[in-house]
Amino acid sequence: MTKTPIIYVINALPKLGPVHVLESLIRAIDRRTFAPVIICLRGKDPKGYDEVFAQMGISIHYLNRSFVELELMTSTVARQVMRLADQHGANIVHAHGYHPDLVVSHLPKRFARISTQHNISRADFTFGKGKWLGRYMDTRLWSRLKHVDAVVGITDHVAGYCIDRLGDSPTSVVTILNGIDTATFCPLPDEERMILRRQLFPSVTPQGLVWIVCGSLSKLKDPLLIIRAFVYLLSVEAIPRDSVLALIGQGELEGECRNAALGLEQQVQILGFKTNVADYLKAADALVTASHSEGFGLNVAEALLTQVPVVATDLPVYRELMLHDPALLELLYPIGDAKALAKALLASRNMKIPLELHQRLREHLSQERMAKQYEALYQQY
């Protein structure tokens, strides 16, 4: 049987959220029917997922373009992508990211041009690039997305945002939730969990608490708010002294985070990048996030699948991931409210995700479900 080639266009393959999603999709997609090919607009990332995809038998093309070239020579780059797609006999091209979206939007109409939107662009671009550059990128993105055939929102919240931004454009919008590897992100029996916990956090007694923060140390994620709330709980002796707040991630606020935790390095552990996030979640009492905006919340989904409660800002996307379950929603708090966060942290100590709800979450967030939905979308073209 002839396989249908799918061209995935992405900037590069660093170990970040959208690339995790692409890896999950390619792992779960029916390879008897579809033949994935990746085009990286930039170069090879020596610390990225390049070798992982290569070991999966995926062809990867690198265009080695600079940011300036992608911004100013978008049509030229699109012609490169077109030639590669033609070499593979592909008519479906699927973009992930700002520059990939711009490039794919310049392809001729004989291609099915699909974009997955991983965030609320206006908020993310402004936080990440500053007010003026962020606004420019946001405006340019949505003017070009009116020229693609389909936009995928990774949650209903993102899809609704896309519909608003596209206005009366003929571009179709569909929701396909990101999928998680449920074999990796799954709960451990209590005895195994405590063994793992002692290995990762040997200073924590059975009475101590372990709270995990995953994500970039950036203004958007607001890790300083979490540190302040945790330090406050220690100062008023509301939690055991050997409790730990472990931050997994890197970013521009790392220095400020370390300063905020001076004298408490054993309790506030800034761990940097980790490849075994699942192990840390399995050992935790809860995941904590203070994000100001999210398109999906990958680590929140991973924690829920690991049967770990989530203390999070009250964002629509988190309510969606939590299936609007009243018990889970009790741990949501207003953005930037350190007192409410401290209260939610204390409430998380007694939270357990019931088995029935966990099973529903597994079905809701599995990578197999995601792959089937993308396959159905591709088959429309």
KOLGUZA-612060 format. One record per residue: x, y, z of N, C-alpha, C in turn. Coordinates in steps of 0.02 Angstrom, whole numbers, padded with zeros to 5 digits, always signed. Example, Ala and Ser with C-alpha at 12.3 -4.5 7.8 and 13.67 -1.06 7.14 Angstrom:
# KOLGUZA-612060
+00660-00284+00390+00615-00225+00390+00660-00165+00390 +00642-00112+00354+00684-00053+00357+00645+00002+00394 
END
This chain:
# KOLGUZA-612060
+00042-00060+00000+00000+00000+00000+00044+00062+00000 +00027+00111-00042+00065+00173-00045+00051+00215+00017 +00105+00239+00048+00097+00280+00107+00089+00354+00088 +00051+00390+00129+00042+00462+00118+00096+00500+00155 +00140+00536+00119+00192+00575+00154+00163+00637+00187 +00186+00651+00247+00166+00712+00283+00230+00750+00298 +00233+00812+00275+00291+00855+00288+00278+00896+00351 +00320+00888+00402+00315+00928+00463+00369+00982+00460 +00348+01045+00463+00395+01101+00460+00400+01131+00530 +00462+01136+00555+00473+01161+00622+00540+01198+00622 +00550+01244+00668+00613+01282+00669+00673+01237+00681 +00671+01199+00735+00724+01153+00754+00694+01102+00801 +00735+01059+00830+00708+01004+00871+00736+01005+00943 +00732+01063+00977+00753+01065+01047+00704+01026+01091 +00726+01012+01151+00683+00973+01197+00635+01021+01232 +00587+01046+01193+00536+01092+01217+00467+01066+01198 +00415+01098+01227+00346+01076+01220+00323+01055+01151 +00324+01100+01101+00299+01082+01034+00335+01023+01004 +00400+01015+01019+00438+00959+00992+00418+00894+01027 +00404+00898+01093+00377+00840+01128+00312+00817+01095 +00271+00865+01077+00206+00848+01046+00218+00815+00978 +00264+00843+00939+00279+00814+00873+00306+00743+00881 +00349+00733+00931+00375+00665+00942+00318+00617+00960 +00273+00638+01004+00217+00595+01024+00173+00579+00964 +00161+00629+00921+00119+00619+00862+00151+00569+00815 +00216+00577+00801+00248+00533+00753+00255+00462+00781 +00264+00456+00847+00268+00389+00877+00201+00352+00871 +00146+00390+00877+00080+00357+00880+00045+00353+00813 +00067+00392+00763+00032+00392+00699+00040+00324+00664 -00009+00306+00624-00007+00242+00588+00046+00245+00533 +00104+00216+00546+00159+00219+00497+00148+00173+00438 +00097+00130+00441+00079+00090+00382+00043+00133+00330 +00013+00188+00354-00026+00232+00310+00009+00297+00294 +00047+00323+00343+00078+00389+00336+00154+00384+00341 +00188+00425+00303+00262+00428+00304+00284+00498+00325 +00300+00508+00388+00320+00575+00411+00389+00595+00386 +00397+00658+00370+00460+00689+00351+00465+00755+00387 +00523+00771+00415+00532+00834+00452+00578+00881+00413 +00556+00944+00408+00599+00997+00381+00613+01047+00437 +00676+01053+00457+00696+01103+00507+00721+01165+00471 +00690+01221+00485+00709+01283+00452+00778+01307+00475 +00796+01291+00537+00861+01309+00563+00908+01249+00557 +00958+01245+00599+01007+01190+00595+00993+01135+00645 +01039+01088+00649+01034+01032+00695+01048+01056+00766 +01008+01032+00814+01018+01049+00884+01056+00991+00917 +01119+01002+00937+01159+00946+00965+01130+00918+01030 +01089+00957+01064+01059+00933+01126+00985+00918+01118 +00962+00918+01055+00891+00911+01042+00869+00839+01030 +00811+00834+00998+00780+00769+00983+00799+00742+00914 +00849+00773+00882+00866+00753+00814+00881+00678+00809 +00923+00653+00854+00941+00582+00851+00882+00537+00868 +00838+00560+00912+00778+00521+00928+00735+00510+00866 +00724+00564+00828+00685+00557+00767+00722+00514+00715 +00787+00523+00711+00826+00484+00662+00821+00409+00679 +00823+00393+00743+00818+00323+00764+00749+00294+00750 +00699+00338+00744+00631+00316+00726+00624+00306+00651 +00678+00320+00614+00677+00312+00541+00646+00370+00504 +00646+00429+00535+00616+00488+00504+00669+00527+00465 +00654+00543+00403+00698+00586+00363+00694+00658+00389 +00752+00689+00399+00755+00758+00424+00797+00799+00375 +00769+00855+00353+00805+00902+00310+00818+00966+00349 +00879+00992+00344+00897+01054+00379+00910+01109+00327 +00875+01165+00335+00884+01220+00288+00937+01270+00313 +00954+01267+00377+01008+01308+00406+00998+01383+00393 +00935+01404+00398+00919+01475+00388+00925+01513+00454 +00943+01577+00450+00947+01620+00509+00879+01651+00524 +00873+01680+00583+00811+01715+00601+00795+01770+00550 +00846+01808+00531+00836+01863+00484+00813+01837+00416 +00843+01783+00392+00823+01754+00328+00751+01730+00331 +00732+01698+00386+00664+01674+00392+00614+01731+00395 +00635+01787+00424+00591+01844+00431+00585+01883+00365 +00641+01890+00329+00642+01934+00270+00639+01897+00203 +00653+01832+00205+00655+01793+00142+00606+01735+00146 +00548+01748+00174+00500+01695+00187+00479+01659+00123 +00466+01696+00071+00445+01665+00007+00499+01621-00022 +00562+01643-00016+00618+01604-00041+00623+01538-00004 +00617+01541+00062+00619+01481+00103+00560+01435+00086 +00502+01465+00074+00443+01425+00055+00456+01386-00009 +00492+01416-00056+00508+01380-00118+00554+01320-00104 +00599+01328-00056+00642+01271-00036+00599+01215-00008 +00553+01233+00036+00508+01183+00067+00466+01149+00013 +00442+01188-00035+00401+01161-00090+00441+01109-00129 +00504+01125-00145+00544+01077-00184+00555+01012-00145 +00568+01017-00080+00577+00957-00040+00513+00917-00035 +00456+00952-00026+00392+00917-00023+00379+00880-00089 +00394+00912-00144+00385+00880-00210+00430+00819-00217 +00491+00823-00191+00537+00766-00194+00508+00705-00158 +00471+00718-00105+00441+00663-00066+00370+00646-00091 +00346+00681-00142+00279+00668-00168+00225+00687-00119 +00238+00738-00078+00190+00757-00025+00146+00815-00046 +00084+00813-00026+00040+00871-00036+00010+00896+00029 +00032+00867+00086+00009+00890+00152+00070+00916+00189 +00068+00979+00210+00123+01010+00246+00096+01039+00311 +00126+01020+00366+00100+01036+00432+00152+01076+00471 +00136+01138+00489+00182+01184+00521+00172+01186+00596 +00228+01193+00633+00227+01202+00706+00273+01260+00723 +00246+01318+00739+00287+01375+00759+00279+01435+00714 +00303+01492+00738+00293+01557+00704+00323+01558+00634 +00388+01548+00627+00417+01550+00560+00393+01492+00515 +00386+01431+00541+00355+01380+00500+00286+01399+00474 +00246+01432+00516+00180+01454+00494+00186+01504+00436 +00232+01552+00443+00240+01601+00390+00262+01568+00325 +00309+01522+00330+00335+01488+00271+00280+01447+00237 +00245+01407+00276+00194+01362+00247+00137+01403+00216 +00123+01461+00245+00068+01502+00218+00084+01528+00148 +00149+01527+00129+00169+01550+00062+00170+01493+00011 +00154+01433+00030+00153+01378-00018+00092+01385-00063 +00096+01360-00124+00038+01365-00170-00021+01322-00145 -00079+01336-00173-00141+01304-00150-00145+01229-00166 -00100+01204-00208-00103+01132-00222-00082+01091-00162 -00053+01124-00111-00036+01091-00048-00092+01101+00003 -00103+01050+00045-00145+01059+00104-00100+01088+00158 -00113+01150+00178-00070+01186+00224-00104+01188+00292 -00072+01155+00341-00101+01148+00408-00053+01179+00459 -00082+01215+00507-00043+01245+00561-00071+01223+00628 -00027+01202+00673-00048+01191+00742-00026+01250+00785 -00074+01280+00819-00060+01336+00864-00052+01310+00935 +00008+01322+00963+00026+01294+01028+00017+01344+01085 -00004+01404+01071-00009+01453+01125-00059+01508+01108 -00067+01553+01155-00106+01614+01143-00054+01665+01120 -00048+01675+01055+00009+01710+01026+00019+01780+01055 -00035+01816+01063-00028+01886+01085+00007+01890+01153 -00013+01846+01199+00018+01846+01266+00089+01819+01263 +00099+01762+01229+00165+01731+01228+00216+01774+01192 +00198+01803+01135+00246+01844+01098+00264+01907+01138 +00216+01937+01171+00230+01998+01210+00276+01983+01268 +00261+01928+01306+00304+01909+01361+00374+01891+01337 +00378+01854+01282+00441+01828+01259+00484+01876+01219 +00452+01920+01180+00488+01963+01134+00483+02038+01150 +00443+02055+01200+00433+02125+01215+00372+02153+01179 +00350+02211+01201+00287+02240+01177+00286+02250+01102 +00336+02284+01073+00332+02305+01003+00347+02247+00956 +00401+02211+00968+00416+02153+00925+00362+02100+00932 +00338+02090+00992+00285+02041+01003+00222+02058+00964 +00203+02122+00965+00143+02143+00927+00152+02134+00852 +00212+02152+00829+00227+02144+00757+00221+02071+00737 +00253+02026+00775+00251+01955+00759+00179+01928+00761 +00141+01950+00811+00072+01927+00818+00030+01949+00758 +00037+02013+00739-00001+02038+00682+00018+02002+00617 +00082+01993+00607+00104+01959+00546+00080+01886+00544 +00084+01853+00601+00062+01783+00603-00010+01775+00580 -00054+01816+00608-00125+01806+00593-00145+01831+00525 -00107+01878+00498-00120+01897+00429-00102+01841+00381 -00051+01801+00398-00030+01746+00355-00072+01683+00366 -00095+01671+00426-00134+01610+00439-00201+01611+00402 -00221+01668+00378-00282+01671+00337-00271+01638+00268 -00208+01620+00254-00192+01590+00189-00179+01515+00195 -00188+01485+00254-00180+01412+00260-00250+01380+00257 -00250+01315+00252-00314+01279+00245-00346+01262+00311 -00305+01245+00361-00332+01225+00426-00285+01245+00481 -00314+01268+00536-00277+01284+00597-00303+01238+00652 -00256+01207+00686-00273+01163+00742-00258+01200+00807 -00308+01205+00850-00298+01230+00918-00287+01172+00965 -00236+01176+01007-00220+01118+01049-00266+01111+01110 -00311+01158+01119-00366+01153+01167-00425+01191+01138 -00484+01182+01167-00541+01221+01145-00529+01296+01155 -00493+01312+01209-00478+01382+01223-00436+01412+01167 -00384+01377+01146-00341+01402+01092-00380+01404+01026 -00421+01353+01014-00461+01352+00952-00509+01412+00950 -00539+01428+01007-00583+01486+01010-00545+01551+00995 -00484+01555+01022-00442+01613+01008-00426+01618+00934 -00411+01561+00903-00397+01559+00831-00457+01583+00790 -00516+01560+00808-00576+01580+00772-00585+01656+00776 -00574+01684+00835-00580+01757+00843-00530+01794+00800 -00468+01769+00798-00415+01804+00761-00423+01797+00685 -00452+01742+00663-00459+01731+00591-00518+01767+00561 -00565+01787+00603-00623+01824+00579-00661+01787+00526 -00673+01819+00468-00712+01788+00415-00669+01750+00364 -00608+01733+00383-00563+01695+00339-00593+01626+00326 -00583+01598+00266-00607+01530+00252-00567+01475+00286 -00512+01492+00319-00472+01442+00354-00515+01406+00406 -00514+01340+00405-00552+01302+00454-00512+01295+00518 -00548+01287+00574-00517+01280+00639-00545+01218+00673 -00500+01178+00702-00520+01117+00736-00479+01111+00800 -00508+01079+00851-00473+01065+00913-00445+00994+00913 -00380+00987+00926-00351+00922+00938-00305+00930+00999 -00326+00902+01054-00285+00906+01115-00219+00872+01105 -00166+00901+01133-00101+00867+01133-00108+00800+01168 -00067+00753+01148-00068+00687+01179-00005+00673+01218 -00011+00634+01270+00044+00617+01316+00057+00542+01313 +00119+00523+01323+00137+00452+01327+00114+00425+01394 +00058+00391+01395+00029+00367+01458+00068+00309+01489 +00113+00278+01450+00155+00225+01478+00211+00255+01520 +00234+00315+01502+00287+00349+01540+00258+00388+01598 +00204+00424+01585+00173+00466+01636+00114+00428+01666 +00130+00390+01717+00081+00347+01750+00099+00343+01824 +00051+00329+01867+00065+00326+01939+00105+00264+01958 +00141+00269+02014+00177+00213+02043+00141+00187+02105 +00146+00123+02120+00122+00098+02185+00158+00136+02241 +00124+00143+02298+00151+00184+02353+00221+00164+02374 +00235+00100+02378+00301+00078+02401+00355+00099+02352 +00343+00089+02287+00391+00109+02236+00400+00185+02234 +00344+00219+02245+00347+00293+02245+00392+00318+02301 +00387+00288+02360+00428+00311+02417+00502+00295+02406 +00517+00239+02373+00586+00222+02357+00615+00275+02309 +00577+00291+02257+00598+00342+02209+00606+00410+02243 +00561+00426+02286+00563+00490+02322+00627+00496+02364 +00645+00441+02398+00707+00442+02439+00769+00450+02396 +00766+00421+02335+00823+00427+02290+00832+00498+02265 +00777+00531+02247+00780+00598+02219+00787+00652+02272 +00756+00641+02330+00755+00692+02383+00773+00659+02450 +00836+00639+02459+00855+00602+02519+00846+00641+02584 +00842+00707+02582+00836+00747+02643+00763+00751+02668 +00716+00728+02628+00645+00735+02645+00622+00674+02685 +00595+00686+02744+00567+00631+02785+00498+00612+02759 +00470+00556+02782+00401+00539+02761+00350+00593+02776 +00364+00635+02826+00316+00689+02843+00326+00751+02799 +00384+00756+02766+00398+00815+02725+00358+00814+02660 +00355+00871+02628+00317+00879+02566+00365+00893+02508 +00346+00870+02449+00385+00884+02389+00339+00914+02337 +00354+00976+02319+00316+01010+02266+00363+01023+02207 +00339+01009+02147+00380+01014+02087+00354+01072+02044 +00401+01110+02015+00387+01162+01966+00423+01143+01902 +00388+01138+01846+00418+01120+01782+00407+01176+01732 +00458+01195+01696+00450+01247+01645+00505+01298+01648 +00505+01343+01600+00557+01394+01596+00553+01441+01655 +00611+01464+01678+00615+01514+01731+00609+01582+01699 +00547+01600+01683+00534+01660+01644+00477+01701+01676 +00469+01762+01653+00415+01804+01679+00347+01773+01664 +00340+01741+01607+00277+01711+01589+00258+01656+01639 +00307+01617+01662+00294+01562+01708+00294+01584+01781 +00324+01641+01796+00323+01673+01863+00346+01626+01919 +00405+01596+01915+00427+01552+01969+00440+01588+02035 +00456+01654+02032+00469+01692+02093+00408+01694+02138 +00349+01696+02110+00287+01695+02150+00283+01630+02190 +00300+01575+02158+00296+01510+02191+00348+01506+02247 +00408+01531+02234+00459+01530+02286+00437+01572+02346 +00409+01630+02333+00386+01673+02388+00333+01639+02430 +00285+01606+02398+00232+01572+02435+00261+01514+02476 +00307+01477+02447+00338+01420+02482+00378+01445+02542 +00419+01496+02532+00459+01524+02587+00414+01550+02643 +00359+01581+02625+00311+01604+02676+00285+01546+02718 +00266+01491+02685+00240+01434+02722+00293+01405+02769 +00356+01405+02748+00410+01383+02793+00417+01431+02851 +00413+01496+02838+00425+01546+02890+00373+01544+02946 +00311+01526+02928+00258+01523+02979+00248+01452+03004 +00294+01407+02984+00294+01338+03007+00228+01302+02990 +00201+01319+02931+00139+01286+02908+00154+01219+02875 +00217+01208+02857+00238+01145+02826+00302+01121+02860 +00317+01057+02857+00378+01031+02888+00440+01066+02859 +00491+01074+02902+00551+01111+02883+00590+01076+02828 +00582+01010+02822+00620+00973+02772+00582+00967+02705 +00528+01003+02698+00491+01003+02634+00535+01034+02579 +00521+01015+02517+00562+01037+02460+00518+01066+02405 +00541+01122+02377+00513+01149+02315+00568+01140+02262 +00556+01097+02213+00606+01082+02162+00585+01113+02096 +00628+01156+02069+00614+01189+02005+00655+01156+01950 +00619+01128+01901+00651+01096+01844+00644+01142+01784 +00699+01167+01758+00697+01212+01701+00752+01264+01705 +00758+01302+01652+00809+01354+01646+00776+01417+01620 +00810+01473+01626+00782+01535+01599+00813+01596+01628 +00789+01654+01604+00821+01717+01622+00813+01737+01695 +00765+01706+01730+00754+01723+01800+00792+01677+01848 +00836+01636+01822+00870+01588+01867+00909+01623+01922 +00945+01676+01905+00982+01713+01956+00937+01742+02010 +00881+01771+01990+00833+01799+02038+00802+01744+02082 +00790+01686+02052+00763+01630+02090+00812+01608+02144 +00876+01604+02125+00926+01583+02174+00932+01635+02230 +00928+01699+02213+00931+01751+02264+00872+01747+02311 +00814+01732+02283+00753+01727+02325+00756+01668+02373 +00800+01620+02358+00805+01559+02400+00869+01557+02440 +00904+01614+02446+00967+01614+02483+00956+01590+02555 +00999+01545+02577+00993+01516+02643+00946+01458+02647 +00910+01445+02593+00861+01390+02592+00875+01342+02533 +00939+01335+02516+00957+01296+02457+00936+01223+02463 +00932+01196+02524+00911+01127+02532+00836+01119+02521 +00798+01171+02538+00725+01169+02529+00703+01192+02460 +00735+01243+02433+00719+01267+02366+00775+01244+02319 +00762+01192+02282+00813+01161+02239+00801+01180+02166 +00848+01216+02137+00843+01235+02067+00885+01185+02027 +00852+01140+01993+00883+01080+01965+00904+01087+01893 +00883+01140+01858+00900+01147+01788+00860+01099+01744 +00886+01086+01685+00851+01042+01637+00857+00970+01659 +00804+00932+01655+00803+00860+01672+00768+00822+01617 +00795+00763+01601+00762+00720+01552+00712+00672+01583 +00716+00663+01649+00672+00616+01684+00618+00651+01724 +00583+00697+01692+00530+00735+01726+00477+00687+01755 +00463+00633+01720+00412+00585+01745+00431+00559+01813 +00495+00545+01826+00516+00520+01891+00503+00572+01945 +00518+00634+01931+00507+00687+01981+00433+00696+01996 +00392+00691+01945+00319+00697+01956+00294+00638+01999 +00319+00579+01985+00296+00520+02023+00315+00524+02096 +00368+00562+02111+00391+00569+02180+00360+00628+02216 +00319+00668+02181+00295+00731+02208+00228+00724+02243 +00215+00773+02287+00148+00780+02317+00103+00821+02272 +00132+00866+02233+00093+00906+02186+00140+00941+02137 +00113+00958+02079+00146+01003+02031+00119+01072+02044 +00163+01123+02037+00142+01192+02048+00160+01234+01987 +00114+01275+01965+00128+01321+01910+00097+01389+01926 +00131+01442+01902+00106+01510+01912+00100+01545+01844 +00093+01508+01791+00095+01536+01724+00040+01588+01713 +00058+01640+01675+00010+01693+01659-00031+01677+01596 -00005+01632+01555-00041+01614+01493-00016+01545+01472 -00061+01504+01445-00043+01438+01420-00088+01420+01361 -00058+01386+01312-00099+01358+01259-00123+01288+01277 -00081+01253+01315-00098+01185+01335-00079+01171+01407 -00015+01175+01423+00007+01158+01490+00029+01086+01492 +00084+01071+01456+00106+01001+01448+00121+00969+01515 +00156+01005+01559+00174+00974+01623+00114+00964+01668 +00063+01006+01660+00001+00996+01698-00032+00931+01676 -00036+00920+01611-00065+00858+01585-00024+00798+01608 +00042+00804+01606+00085+00748+01627+00075+00732+01701 +00067+00784+01742+00056+00773+01814-00011+00738+01826 -00063+00761+01792-00129+00731+01801-00127+00657+01782 -00091+00640+01728-00086+00570+01708-00045+00529+01758 -00001+00562+01794+00039+00529+01845+00000+00525+01911 -00061+00549+01911-00106+00550+01968-00080+00596+02024 -00049+00651+02001-00022+00700+02048-00065+00763+02044 -00088+00789+02101-00128+00850+02101-00089+00909+02072 -00125+00958+02046-00094+01017+02014-00120+01080+02047 -00074+01120+02073-00089+01187+02099-00073+01236+02043 -00122+01271+02017-00111+01310+01956-00151+01374+01956 -00129+01421+01915-00166+01482+01903-00232+01464+01868 -00282+01506+01881-00349+01491+01855-00355+01513+01782 -00327+01471+01738-00329+01484+01666-00381+01437+01634 -00416+01461+01582-00465+01418+01549-00437+01351+01526 -00375+01351+01502-00346+01290+01476-00338+01238+01531 -00321+01259+01592-00312+01212+01647-00380+01182+01667 -00432+01223+01667-00499+01196+01682-00518+01143+01630 -00499+01156+01568-00514+01109+01514-00477+01043+01524 -00412+01048+01540-00373+00988+01550-00398+00948+01610 -00424+00982+01660-00448+00949+01721-00520+00925+01714 -00546+00928+01653-00614+00904+01638-00666+00940+01682 -00649+01001+01704-00694+01042+01746-00716+01004+01809 -00673+00959+01833-00689+00922+01894-00685+00968+01955 -00738+00971+01996-00740+01019+02051-00683+01011+02101 -00664+00949+02116-00610+00938+02164-00543+00965+02138 -00528+00952+02075-00466+00977+02046-00466+01053+02041 -00524+01082+02026-00528+01154+02018-00517+01192+02084 -00524+01157+02141-00514+01190+02205-00441+01213+02214 -00396+01184+02176-00325+01202+02183-00304+01257+02134 -00351+01286+02098-00335+01343+02054-00338+01408+02095 -00297+01456+02076-00293+01520+02112-00283+01577+02062 -00300+01639+02081-00293+01696+02036-00220+01710+02018 -00208+01731+01956-00140+01747+01933-00108+01800+01978 -00047+01786+02000-00008+01834+02038-00026+01840+02112 -00071+01798+02137-00095+01804+02207-00056+01754+02251 -00004+01779+02284+00039+01735+02324+00002+01705+02384 -00042+01743+02415-00079+01717+02473-00125+01660+02452 -00160+01669+02396-00204+01616+02372-00164+01555+02351 -00105+01566+02323-00061+01511+02305-00040+01472+02367 -00020+01507+02419+00000+01473+02481-00058+01431+02508 -00118+01458+02506-00177+01421+02529-00189+01359+02487 -00181+01365+02421-00191+01308+02377-00137+01255+02388 -00075+01276+02402-00022+01228+02417-00040+01187+02478 -00065+01219+02530-00085+01182+02590-00142+01134+02574 -00190+01156+02533-00246+01113+02516-00224+01052+02476 -00170+01059+02438-00148+01003+02395-00123+00944+02435 -00105+00955+02499-00078+00901+02540-00126+00843+02547 -00190+00858+02547-00241+00806+02558-00278+00786+02495 -00253+00809+02437-00288+00795+02374-00266+00728+02346 -00314+00688+02325-00301+00625+02289-00345+00625+02227 -00316+00606+02171-00355+00601+02109-00386+00532+02106 -00452+00527+02108-00485+00461+02109-00470+00420+02046 -00472+00355+02053-00456+00310+01997-00502+00322+01937 -00566+00332+01949-00613+00341+01894-00597+00404+01855 -00580+00459+01891-00562+00521+01858-00495+00512+01821 -00449+00477+01851-00384+00465+01818-00393+00427+01753 -00438+00379+01751-00450+00341+01690-00479+00387+01635 -00524+00431+01655-00553+00478+01607-00498+00524+01580 -00452+00545+01623-00397+00588+01602-00351+00551+01553 -00339+00487+01565-00297+00447+01520-00327+00444+01450 -00392+00435+01446-00426+00432+01381-00425+00501+01348 -00433+00552+01388-00438+00621+01365-00371+00646+01337 -00315+00622+01366-00250+00652+01352-00200+00605+01319 -00222+00548+01294-00175+00498+01267-00149+00520+01198 -00088+00500+01183-00059+00516+01118-00092+00475+01062 -00120+00417+01079-00155+00377+01029-00217+00413+01005 -00254+00444+01052-00313+00483+01033-00293+00542+00989 -00240+00577+01008-00215+00633+00967-00198+00611+00897 -00161+00556+00891-00139+00532+00825-00199+00516+00780 -00249+00483+00808-00308+00465+00768-00344+00528+00743 -00346+00580+00784-00379+00641+00762-00340+00676+00707 -00273+00677+00712-00233+00706+00659-00239+00664+00595 -00240+00598+00601-00249+00555+00543-00314+00571+00507 -00367+00582+00545-00432+00599+00515-00428+00666+00479 -00391+00714+00508-00382+00779+00476-00344+00771+00410 -00289+00734+00411-00249+00724+00350-00291+00691+00295 -00333+00644+00316-00372+00607+00266-00425+00649+00232 -00439+00709+00258-00485+00755+00225-00453+00784+00162 -00387+00778+00155-00352+00807+00098-00322+00753+00053 
END
